[in-house]
Amino acid sequence: MTSEEKQIKKLFKRHLKTQVIDVERVFEGLVHFVYKVKTERDIHFVKIRKSYYSALPNIPTDPQIIESEQKALKIFHKKAPSVFPRLIAYIPEEHLIILSDVMPNRESLELKLNNCQITKNDAYNLGALIAGIHKKLSLINLSIRDDKDKEFYDQLLYYRFGYHRIPELNKVIKTIRLQKRQLIIGDLSPKNIGFSNNREFTICDLENAHNGNVLSDIGFLGCSLILHTINNSSLALLLLKNFLRGYSSKVDISLNAILLKKIILGIALYRLDNPVIPYNINLTSDDKRAKVKATKKLLREKNISWKILVETLTNNFVYEN
């Protein structure tokens, strides 16, 4: 047992008055050091933030940022307790949070998408779930950080859309800034979304929760549905359209707008052409370069169909679901 695992056992005994049976490092996170902890009564997860990324130790970060995540957990769990983890403990001096387990079978949306096991009904239900969460969050006038999330909002827009210095994406930034802002989830990566045996979704990471634009959440997850079915154009289009239909069933919003399509294309570039944090996707380097070139070309178009968008980002295989 490592020194950190021993320290976790001591913290559980001191703060939760419970005996730890087993501590296991989970090598899934990019930023945090994550541990699965089995106690006498339950299974919990521990997230520790250090002065560097867990998966990329050459990238520095501020460990105190974890305070924002613990605040978000309190807010989001209260609004959707069956979806988000419960914050069991926050130990600021250790930059550590203890969470309930919302992915007990350890199966994620990423795994299911990669194996083509997500159906159009699942995608519809996922859209409806995210819309319902957004609707609940729109009723509360809160932010996560002291400056009403302004600095975080600006940094995230630049990091996802601005760093390529593409005129079309700079226009996306200007346009999205004019949209209404509210609390959003911030990082709907498929690896952060659990998928239970009952085909129900949970969300385990709120590090990027902030006062932002709902289209950012929709576009981020919409792009992820495409990229994780990248070898199956027909399935990608089917899942994307049903995800958007599910969202529209709960919230009155236009999801056929060119802005959303360009957000999805911008996120695709962020994933496919990111020199700082490479994204694990089933493409060769040559295929990635070709996709990046085609995506940049499509961004210049004024009218983009969902079919053309999906086929630009995927390889065109036929799939019936």
N, C-alpha and C positions, 0 to 999 in steps of 0.2 A: 504494500500500500504506500502510495506517495505521500509526501509531507502535506500536500494540499488536501488529499483525501482524508488524512488524519485530522486536519484542521476542520474540515466539514463535519466530521463526527463530533468533534468538541462543540462546534457551534450549534448543532442540533440538540445536543444534551443541555447546553446552557440556555438557549433561547426558546426551544420548543419542548424541553423536558421529556425528550423521547430518545430511545436507544436506536442507533443505526445498525442495521444488519449488513448492508452492503452498499458500497459506493463504486459507481462505474462511470468513467469518462465517456462522454458522447462526442464523437468527432464529426459533428454536422455543422456547427456554427462557423461563421466567417470571423465574427468580431469577438464574441464571448467565449469564455471557457465554460462548458456545459457539463453537468454531472447528473446522472440518474441515481437517486438515493432511495434505497428501500429501508423503511423503518418497521417497527413492530406493528404499526397500524395501517400504513399506506405507502404509496410510492410518490415521491416528489421530484422536482427538477430544480437544480441550483444553477444560476447563471452568475458568473463572476466577470466583471470588466476590469481589464488591466490597462497599462499605458501603451499597449500595442495590440494589434489584431491577433487573435488566436491562430488563424490560418495563414496570416501574412505578417509575421513579426517585424518586418521592416517598415510597416505603416504605423505611425504613432497615433494615439487617440487619448482622449481624456476619460479616465475611469469614472469621474463624477457624473458623466452623462447618464449613467444607469439610474440616477434619481428621476429623470424624465420618464423612463420606462415604468418605474414602479408607480408613478402618478397616473400614467395612462392605464395601467392594469386595473387600478381601483375604479376608474371611470368606466372603462369598457366592460369589465366583468359585471358591474352593477347593471348595465344596460342589457347585456346578453350573457347571463351566467352559464348557459349551456354551451356557449361558443368559445369564450375566452377563459384563460386560466384564472384561478383565484390567487391573489397575492397572500401568501402565508406569512412571510416575514421579509423585512427589508433591513439589512444591516449596513448602514452607510459607511462606517469606518472600514468595512471589508469590501465595499463596492459590490455587494452581493444581494441577490434576491432569491427567495425560495417560492416556488410555484406549485400549484396542483398540476396533475398530469391530465391533459386533455387529448393525448394521443396514445392511449394505452396499448393499442395493437401495433404502434410504430409504423403505420402505413400512412403515407402522405399522398396528396394530390399529385405531386411530382412523379412518384412511383407509379401511380395508376395511369397517368397520362402517358408516361414512357412505355407502358405495357399495353396501351390502347384499351384500357378497361373502364374508361369514363364514357357514359352514354349521353345522348342528347338530353334525357330527362335529368341526369345528374347536373349537367351544365345549366339547365333552366333553373333547377333548385338552388344552385350556387349563386346565380344572378339574383334570384329573389331574396336569398339570405343576405347578400351584401347590400342590396337595396333597403331591406328592412333595418339593417344596422345603421346605414347612413341616415335613414329617416329618424331613428331614435336619437342619433347623435346631433341631428340638426335642431333638436328641441332644447339643447343645452348650450349656453353661451360661455364656453370655457376654452382655454388653450392649455398646452402642456408646459410650455416654457415661459419664463418671466416677461419676455418681450413680445408676448402674444404670438410666439413662434415665427416672428418676422425673419430673423437671421437664418433659422433652419429652413424655412420655406424658400428663401432666396437661394441658399446653398444647394438645396435639392433640385430646384429648377435648373440651375446652372450645371450641376453634376450630370443630370439625366439628359438635358437638351442643349445646353449652351456651350459645352466644352469643345464640340466639333466645329463651332463657328460657322454653321450652315445657315444662310439667310432664312430659309423656310422654317427652321426650328427656332430661330430668334423671333420670328413672327408668332410661332406657337406660344413662346414664353410671354410675349406682349399680350396676346389674346387671352390666354388662360388667367393672367393677372386680373383681367376685367371681370372674371366669373365670380360668383358668390363663393365665399369661403366658410368652411365649418370643420369640425373635427373629422378626420379621416384615418384610415388604418395605416396607410403610408407604404407598407411593404407586403403586398399580396403575392409574394413568390410562392409557387406551388409547394416548395419544401416546408413552408410555414403553415400550410393548410392540411389538417388531418382529415382522413376519410375513414369512417368507422365501418364495421361489418353491417350496420344498418343503413349504410349509404348516407350518413349524415356528416356534415363538415364542422370542423373546429379550427380555430386560428390561434397560434401559439406565440407569435412574436409581435411586440408592439414598440420596438425600438424606434421606428420611424413615424409613429403616430404624431399627428400635428394638425394645426389649423390650416387646411389646404383646400383643394378643389376635388369634388367627387369624381370628375372626369379623369383625374390622375389615377385614382384607385381603379376605375373601370378600365382605363386604357392599359395600365400596368398588368392587370390580371388577364385582360383580353389578349394582349401580346403573348403572355406566358402560355395561354392555351394553345396558341399557334405554334410557338417555338418548341413546345414539348410534344407536338404531334407533327414535327417538321418533315417527316418522311411520308406524310399522309395528308395531302392537300384537301381531299374531300372531307375527311374526318375533322380537320382543323376548322374548315368553314362551317360545318354542321355544329360543332361545339361552340364556336364563337357566336353564331347567330342565335343559338338557343340560350346562351349565357346573357346576351343582350335582351332577348325577349323576356327572360325571367326577371331581369332588372326592371324593365319597363312595365312589368305587370304590377309592381309595387310602387313605383315612383313615376310621376308624369314628367318625362324628360325626353328630349330628342336625342337619340343615339345613332342617327344616321348622318350627323353633321360631319363636315370635312375636318373640323378641329379634332374630334375623337380619332378619326382615321390617322391624322398626322401625329397625334400623341402616340398611337400604337407604333407607327413607323419610327418615331423618335426613340421609343423604348427598345425597339428592335436594334437600332444602331448602338444604343447604350449597352445592350447585351452582346452583340456580335462584334463590336469594334471598340472594346474597352481595354486599353493597354495597362490599366492599373489593376483591375479585378477581372480576370478572364472568367467567362461564364461557361459552365460545362454543358455543352450542347452537342448533339450527334451530327457534327459536320466536320469535314476536312478543312484545312486552312484555305485551300483553293476555293472550296464551296463557300466558305465564310466571306472571302474577298468578293466573290461574285454576287452574293446576297447583299453585301454592303453597297456595292456599286449600283445594283438594281434598285435598292431601297432609296438611295440618294436621288436617283433619277425619278422615281415615282413621287417623291416629296415635292417635286417641282410642278406636278400636275394640279389643276384646279378641281377636277372631278375625278374621284377614285371610287370604283365599286368595291364592295367587300370581297367579291370573287377575285378581282385583280390583285387586291392587297394581299390576300391569303396566298395566292399562287406565286406572288413575288417572293414571299418569305418562306415558302415550303417547296418540297419536291412533290410533283403531281402524281400521286398514286390514288387509285379509286378505292373507296371503302364504303361499305353499307353498314349503318348502325340503326 
